């Protein structure tokens, strides 16, 4: 096809389109009035009445259980799974429902029996994971209790009825008809508590005797160990203070992870952020929590570990109490550390 023929085809198509447009406009002018007329209601009703009714709609979606059988269990039969007969377990008449035993929920570590005053006898124990009781962060997880004390958490209705030389008697306050339960201490293992340093030499104790357990209790004398007076107040013990002074670098590297905190608005450093705290560490026992941002010490702002160390060293003989302002998750609290008591 040459150029002249191509032009002829294009002009012909253009002419046809133009003629069609003119015809449409002419028809619109002629039928304008008819098209603008409102359709009578009777006519609309007649048209709608001729529309066939739809049948009942059925949901074609599959149940989630069928999809799971097909994809996970590769069961494509479409048949429902066979019903398993439910075993009926009859409870003997007069039998009590299964009950939790105290011996399954706690582990008695030591007993200190006072023959002159049995009511003053003490027991040291630790909750097992099955008890679902969270141990306080300031202790080693053990509890010290006496006659009349109750257990913690959901075991609050269990009371120590008496402390005997070889076991502890527990009373169930909300079950007056239930017999008291006796729980004996965990068997003492020499291999766990003593280490031999050489052939023919005497074993060295690892200080896990009854007295050692009692000494590590949360209310131990402040002269030896830090005592938590309240949720935000601590009396620092001499041993803890000495440990911090002598092993400060090791504590800062192995027990906690810190970094400088930057204000998200001003982008300036405004504190010392605690990134991570090792559970059971000396830092955790002194109330340090993950996410804490130390803002100031005794009103002096600190934005780095170096600033905090310099301030404490320069003022160690000036203060007997150290107030640490801490920010965490939008809330501010002040933790107070009192210096060890002087003997």
Order of alpha helices (4+ residues) and beta strands (2+ residues): alpha-alpha-alpha-alpha-beta-beta-beta-beta-beta-beta-alpha-beta-beta-alpha-beta-beta-alpha-alpha-beta-beta-alpha-beta-beta-alpha-beta-beta
